[in-house]
Amino acid sequence: MIHEAAVFQLADEAAVQAFTLVRAEDGDSVLPPVFDMPGADEPAPLGQVLAHVAYDEAWIPDMLAGRTMDEVGHDAYDGDLLGDDPHGNLTRIAARARDAARGVTDRESVVHCGYGDVPMWDYFWQLNVARTLTAHDVARHLGAESPLTEELARAMWEGTAPAADMWRSFGVYRQEVPVPDGASWRARYLGLTGRSA
C-alpha cells in the first residue's frame, strides 16, 4: 500500500466517525461551506453532505482500478445510497473504498477523474484533504470534538504543507491561521488550512 493510501485509511475512518454523528433530526442543519472553490462554496444541509460523500465513496474502488466513468456508467451510483440505514450504509460503502485503497501499490498509475486524468498519489491527496476538512467541520458544527488524530493531522500537514499555496489558489485551503510554537499536529494542520483547532 502506498503512503497516500495509508493516510486515506486514517482520513476516511475519521470522516465516517464524524458523519455517523449526524442524526436524522440533523439532516436539515446547514453546514457552512467547507471550501471556497467555485461549485463547492455554498452552505449545504448535512443530509445532502452525507449523500454526496456516499456517492464519492462509492466511486473510489472503480477509480482506483483505473476504470473510466464511461466504462462504469455515469449513473452507476445515482440515487439514494443511504436508504433507511444512513450510518450503516455509509460505513459499508466507505469500508469498500478503504479495502480497494489497501491494494494500491503504484503511486504513478492513472486515475480517470471526471475532470481529467491524474496520478494516483494526487487523487489520494484530494480525497484526504476533502475527508479531513469535511469531517472536522461536520464534527465541530455538531458541537463534537474534531475526529482528526495526531497521527492523521501530522500526515496531512507533512503531505500538504509544501503545496499549501496551491491548495489556497484552488480555494481548498484558506488564509493560514498562525499557531503557537509547540502546538499539536491537529492545530498545525487546521491552522494551515485556515481553521482554528
N, C-alpha and C positions, 0 to 999 in steps of 0.2 A: 504494500500500500504506500502510495506516495505521501509526502509530508502534508500537502494541501488537503488530501483526502482524510488524513488523520485529524487535522484541525476541523474538518467538516463533521466528523463524528461528534466532537465536543460541541460545535456550534449548533448542530441540528438537535442534539439532546437538550441543550439549553432552550432552544426555541420551543420544542414540544413541552418542556416543563412550564414555560410561560403561557403557551396557548391553552394548556389544559386548566389554567386558572380561570379562563373565560367561561362564565356560566350562561345559561340560556337567557337570563334576565340582563346580561351584559351585552347581548348581541347588537343592540341599537346604540350603545355608548360609542361616541365618536372619538376615534384616535386622531390626534393631530398628525400632520404629515411626518413620516419618518425621514423622507428625503426631500431635497429641494429641486430635484431634477424634473424637467417637463414631463407631464404624464403621470408623475408619482408624487406631486406636490399638493394634493388635495386631502383634506380630512376624510376619513372613511369609517363607517360603523365597524365595530370589532367583528361582527358576523361576516362581513364582506372581506375583512382582512384574513380571517381564518380560511374562508373559501378560496381566496387567491393563493394562500400558502399551500393548501391541499393540492390545488391544480399544479402549482410549480413543483411540488414534491413528486407528484405522480409522473411527471415528465423525466425526472432525473435518471432512472435506470435506462431509458431509451437514449437519452443524451450521452450518457457515459459509454453506452455500447456503440456509439458512432452512427446511430440512425438519424435520418433527417425527418423533419416534420411531415414531409410528403410521403415518406415510406411508412410512417406510423399512422398518418391520417390526422389532419389538423384538428378534427373534432373528437379525437380519441378519448380525451379526458374532459370533455364538456359535460355540463350537467352538475347535479348535486352529488359531490363526492363524500360529503359528511353525513348525510342522511339523519336518522334519528339517534345516532350514536356519534356525535361530532368528535368527542375526545378519543374514543376507541378507534374510529376510522382514521383520524389524523395520525394517531400513534402507529397504526398498521402501515399506512402509506409511507410515513417517514422511515419506519424500520426497513421497508423495501429499498428506499433510497440509500440508506446507510449501508445495507448489505451490498448493494451494487458498488458503492464507493470503495468498499474494502477490497474489491477485486482490481482496482485501477493500479497499474504498475508503470505506465508510460506518461510522464509529465507532458510530453510534446504531442501526444495524439490529438486528433482534431475533434472538436465538439461543434456540431452544426446547430447553432442557435438561430432563432428566427431573424435576427438582425445581421447574421453573417457567421463565418467560421472563426473560432478562437482555439488556442491551445488549451489542453486540459487544465493546466495549472491556473490559467486566467479564469476559466469557468468556475473553478472551485473557489477562488478568492471572491468572485462576485457572489456566489452562494453564501460564503462565510460572512461577508460583510452584511448582506441582507438578513441572514438569520440572526446574527448577534444584535444588530441595531433594532430590528423589529422586536426581538424577544425582550430586550431591555426596555424599550418604550412601552410595550404592552404591559409588562410586569409593573413598571412604575405608574402607568396610567391606572392600574387596578389597585394601587397602594401596596404592592408587594415588593419584596427585595429583588433587585436585579439578579437574574439567574446566571450571570457571567462569572465563572470561576476564575481564580487567579491563573490557573494553567491555560485556560482558553483566552483570557484577556492578554496574557503575555504573548501567546502565539499570534494573536490578532495584531497587537502593537508591533511586534517584530516583523510580521509579514506585510504590514501595510504602511508603516511609518515612512519607509523610503519613498513611497509613491503617494504620500498624503496630499500633495499639491494636485496631483492628477485626479484623485478621488474628489477633491474640492471643486475642481474645474467642471466635473460632471454633475455637481450638486448632490453628491452622495455624502461627503463629509462637509461639515460647516466650519466656520472660523474656530480655530483651536482655542480651547479653554485652558489657561495655564494651571498647572498643578504643582504643589509644593515638592521640594526635594524629599525623597523617601516615600512618596505616595505609592499606594497599591498599584498593581498592574491594571486592575479594573479602572481605577481613577485615571491612570495614564492613557489607557486605550479610549475611554469615554471622552477624556479631555481632547485627545487627538481628533475625535470625530465631531467635537463641538458640543459635548454634553458634560454635565456635572454628575459625579457619582452619587 
